[in-house]
Amino acid sequence: MFDMLLSGICQGFIWAVLSLGVYISYRMLDFADLSCEGAITTGASIAAMLIWRGCNPYLASLLAFIGGCIAGSITGLLHTKLKIPPILAGILTMISLYSINIHIMNIATGKQGTSNLSLLNYKEKTIYATLDQIFHFGKTNASLLLGLIIVAALIAVLYWFFGTEIGSAIRATGTNEKMCRAQGINTDVTKIIGLAASNGLIALSGALLCQYQSYTDVGMGVGSIVIGLASIIIGETLFARAKNFAVKLTGIVVGAVVYRMVVAFVIYSGMPSTDLKLMTAVVVAVALSLPIIKNKLVLSAKKKNTKKEG
């Protein structure tokens, strides 16, 4: 049980990277970007293909991030330049990435129609293995340390970036686009940059995930947007009173870890793996309803206090 919870925390850090990316598009830009489910596979496919080709795993992860940024930019261009609605723009990118991801994996094997890549023969060439080779404290501990370092670094970078002029413009675009345009801000550019950063982080999450689980599959991104939203909702519920931006980002990371620990516990209790998607939907529904339940409980308590005072 303890080992499974540790595994859940390790995966929680990986999914936290995706959740931070979803947070940028979903909360900051107020953009319903469904290209997430294609971008995470793109990141995994690029990283796996490059590792197959003998590339340094850290460089492979960085190039996966860049690949995600390109995918996000395409979604942004479809929306801003061709005036395609956000949801449809994301769906078009997601559908396109399905074929692109297969082509990327074809490069690794040299065969057509490759829909998955195994890294079992390249376990010693992943970022987790290279860290373990330096400190010699096991894959799980290496995964925990690396995950903690990555999310801490991302929180610091995002906190700095969204405090800059362009970062503030991105946040303002999501809050009030018309007012931003009135102030002379090119909202098309801010949307494209925001979506590029969002999908870049999502692709980086895919690169980390494929190295952790030692394989990538063209369908691995199905339901990832729901996991990201669940992590965000859980984090916002747990850190409802947070005002500082860095604390809010930390809350998202905590939400992702909590979600994965819940999943680990459910699996340990005997739920079939085929029911995980159903459980994800239930967790999201419960998380979304928590603020409403909380408000009702507060109102109920206030009414009781009022009656006692009367």
C-alpha positions in Angstrom: 0.0 0.0 0.0 2.8 2.4 0.9 4.7 1.7 -2.3 1.5 2.3 -4.3 0.9 5.7 -2.6 4.5 6.6 -3.3 3.9 5.7 -7.0 0.8 7.9 -6.9 2.8 10.8 -5.6 5.4 10.3 -8.3 2.7 10.3 -11.0 1.0 13.2 -9.3 4.1 15.4 -9.9 4.0 14.4 -13.5 0.3 15.1 -14.0 0.8 18.4 -12.1 2.9 19.6 -15.0 -0.1 18.9 -17.3 -2.4 20.6 -14.8 -0.3 23.7 -14.7 -0.6 23.8 -18.5 -4.4 23.3 -18.5 -4.6 26.1 -15.8 -3.0 28.6 -18.2 -5.6 28.0 -20.9 -8.6 27.1 -18.8 -8.3 29.7 -16.0 -6.0 32.4 -17.3 -7.0 32.7 -20.9 -10.6 31.4 -20.3 -10.0 29.2 -23.4 -11.5 25.7 -23.6 -8.5 24.0 -25.3 -9.2 20.4 -26.2 -5.8 20.0 -28.0 -4.5 18.9 -24.6 -5.3 15.3 -25.3 -3.2 15.4 -28.5 -0.4 17.5 -27.1 0.4 15.1 -24.2 0.8 12.2 -26.7 2.9 14.5 -28.9 5.3 15.2 -26.1 5.5 11.4 -25.2 6.0 10.5 -28.9 8.8 13.0 -29.5 10.6 12.0 -26.3 10.3 8.3 -26.9 11.4 8.6 -30.6 14.5 10.7 -29.7 15.5 8.3 -26.9 15.1 5.4 -29.4 17.5 7.4 -31.6 20.1 7.8 -28.8 19.3 11.4 -27.8 20.0 12.6 -24.3 16.7 12.2 -22.3 16.9 15.8 -20.9 17.3 17.2 -24.4 14.5 14.9 -25.6 12.2 16.3 -22.9 13.1 19.9 -23.9 12.3 19.2 -27.6 9.0 17.6 -26.5 8.2 20.9 -24.8 9.0 22.8 -27.9 6.8 20.4 -30.0 3.9 21.1 -27.6 4.5 24.8 -28.0 4.2 24.5 -31.8 1.0 22.5 -31.4 -0.5 25.2 -29.1 0.6 27.9 -31.5 -1.4 26.1 -34.3 -4.5 26.1 -32.1 -4.0 29.8 -31.4 -3.5 30.6 -35.1 -6.7 28.7 -36.0 -8.6 30.7 -33.5 -7.1 34.1 -33.9 -6.4 34.3 -37.6 -9.1 32.0 -39.0 -11.7 33.0 -36.4 -12.5 29.3 -35.5 -14.2 29.0 -32.1 -11.9 27.8 -29.3 -13.4 24.4 -28.8 -13.4 23.6 -32.6 -9.8 24.9 -32.9 -8.7 22.6 -30.2 -10.5 19.6 -31.7 -9.0 20.3 -35.1 -5.5 20.4 -33.6 -6.2 17.3 -31.5 -7.4 15.3 -34.5 -4.4 16.4 -36.6 -2.0 15.4 -33.8 -3.3 11.9 -33.8 -1.8 11.3 -37.3 1.3 13.4 -36.6 2.0 11.3 -33.4 1.9 8.1 -35.4 4.3 9.6 -38.0 6.7 10.6 -35.2 6.7 7.0 -33.8 7.2 5.7 -37.3 10.5 7.6 -37.4 11.7 5.6 -34.4 10.9 2.2 -35.8 11.2 2.9 -39.5 7.9 1.1 -40.0 4.5 2.5 -41.1 1.5 2.2 -38.7 3.4 2.2 -35.4 0.9 3.3 -32.7 3.1 2.7 -29.6 6.7 2.6 -28.5 8.2 0.6 -25.7 11.1 2.0 -23.7 11.8 -1.2 -21.8 15.1 -1.7 -23.6 15.9 2.0 -22.9 15.2 2.1 -19.2 18.7 3.1 -18.4 18.4 6.1 -20.8 15.5 7.9 -19.2 15.8 11.0 -17.0 14.9 8.9 -13.9 17.5 6.3 -14.6 20.2 8.9 -15.2 19.4 10.6 -11.9 19.4 7.2 -10.1 22.8 6.5 -11.6 24.2 9.6 -10.0 22.7 9.3 -6.5 22.0 5.5 -6.3 18.8 5.7 -4.3 16.3 3.8 -6.4 13.9 4.7 -9.2 11.0 5.7 -6.8 13.2 8.1 -4.8 14.7 9.5 -8.0 11.2 10.0 -9.5 10.1 11.8 -6.3 13.1 14.1 -6.2 13.0 14.9 -9.9 9.3 15.5 -9.9 9.6 17.9 -6.9 12.5 19.8 -8.6 10.6 20.1 -11.8 7.3 21.4 -10.3 9.1 23.7 -8.0 11.1 25.1 -10.9 8.0 25.5 -13.0 6.1 27.3 -10.2 9.0 29.7 -9.9 9.3 30.3 -13.6 5.5 30.8 -14.1 5.3 33.1 -11.1 8.1 35.2 -12.6 6.8 35.1 -16.2 3.2 36.0 -15.4 4.5 39.0 -13.4 6.2 40.4 -16.5 4.5 42.7 -18.9 3.7 40.0 -21.5 2.6 37.7 -18.7 0.3 40.3 -17.2 -1.1 41.0 -20.7 -1.9 37.2 -21.0 -3.7 37.2 -17.7 -5.6 40.4 -18.6 -6.7 38.9 -22.0 -8.4 36.1 -20.2 -10.1 38.5 -17.7 -11.3 41.2 -20.1 -10.3 40.9 -23.8 -12.2 44.0 -24.9 -10.6 46.2 -22.3 -7.1 44.8 -23.3 -7.7 45.8 -26.9 -8.8 49.2 -25.8 -5.5 49.6 -24.0 -3.6 48.7 -27.2 -2.7 45.1 -26.4 -2.6 42.7 -29.3 -4.8 39.9 -27.8 -4.1 37.6 -30.8 -0.4 37.5 -29.8 -1.2 37.0 -26.1 -3.5 34.1 -26.9 -1.0 32.4 -29.1 1.8 32.8 -26.5 -0.5 31.5 -23.7 -1.7 28.5 -25.7 1.9 27.7 -26.7 3.1 27.8 -23.1 0.1 25.7 -22.0 0.6 23.0 -24.6 4.3 23.1 -24.1 3.9 22.1 -20.4 1.3 19.5 -21.4 3.8 17.9 -23.9 6.5 18.0 -21.2 4.2 16.1 -18.9 3.8 13.5 -21.7 7.5 13.3 -22.1 8.0 12.7 -18.3 5.1 10.2 -18.2 6.3 8.0 -21.1 9.8 7.8 -19.4 8.2 6.9 -16.1 5.9 4.2 -17.4 8.4 3.1 -20.1 6.1 3.3 -23.1 4.0 5.6 -25.2 0.8 4.9 -27.0 -1.2 7.0 -29.5 -4.3 6.8 -27.2 -2.6 7.7 -24.0 -4.0 11.2 -24.0 -7.6 10.2 -23.8 -9.2 11.7 -20.7 -6.1 13.8 -19.9 -8.1 17.1 -20.0 -10.4 15.7 -17.3 -7.5 14.7 -15.1 -6.1 18.3 -15.5 -9.4 19.9 -14.6 -9.9 17.5 -11.7 -6.5 18.5 -10.3 -7.3 22.2 -10.7 -10.7 22.0 -9.0 -9.3 19.9 -6.1 -6.4 22.3 -5.7 -8.6 25.4 -5.8 -11.0 23.8 -3.3 -8.2 23.0 -0.9 -6.6 26.4 -1.3 -9.8 28.4 -1.7 -8.5 31.3 0.4 -5.2 31.6 -1.4 -4.5 35.1 -2.9 -0.8 34.8 -3.8 -0.3 33.5 -7.4 2.5 31.1 -6.3 0.3 29.6 -3.6 -2.5 29.0 -6.2 0.0 27.2 -8.5 1.2 25.2 -5.5 -2.5 24.3 -4.9 -2.8 22.9 -8.4 0.3 20.7 -7.8 -1.2 19.5 -4.5 -4.5 18.8 -6.3 -2.8 16.6 -8.9 -0.9 14.7 -6.2 -4.1 14.2 -4.1 -6.0 13.0 -7.2 -3.3 10.4 -8.1 -3.2 9.2 -4.5 -7.0 8.7 -4.6 -6.6 6.8 -7.9 -3.8 4.6 -6.3 -6.0 3.9 -3.3 -9.0 2.9 -5.5 -6.8 0.6 -7.5 -5.4 -0.9 -4.3 -9.0 -1.5 -3.1 -9.7 -3.7 -6.1 -11.4 -1.6 -8.7 -10.8 -2.8 -12.2 -8.5 -0.6 -14.3 -11.3 -0.4 -17.0 -13.4 1.7 -14.5 -10.7 4.4 -14.0 -12.2 6.7 -16.5 -15.6 6.4 -14.8 -14.0 7.1 -11.4 -12.2 10.1 -12.9 -15.6 11.6 -14.0 -17.0 10.9 -10.5 -14.1 12.6 -8.8 -14.4 15.7 -11.1 -18.1 15.9 -10.5 -17.6 15.7 -6.7 -14.8 18.2 -6.8 -16.9 20.6 -8.9 -19.8 20.3 -6.4 -17.6 20.8 -3.3 -17.7 24.7 -3.4 -21.5 24.5 -3.6 -21.8 22.0 -0.8 -19.4 24.1 1.3 -21.5 27.3 0.7 -24.7 25.5 1.6 -23.1 24.2 4.9 -21.9 27.7 5.7 -25.4 29.2 5.0 -27.0 26.4 7.1 -24.7 27.1 10.0 -25.4 30.9 9.8 -29.2 30.2 9.8 -28.8 28.0 12.9 -26.7 30.7 14.7 -29.3 33.4 13.7 -32.2 31.3 15.2 -30.2 30.7 18.4 -29.5 34.4 18.8 -33.1 35.2 18.1 
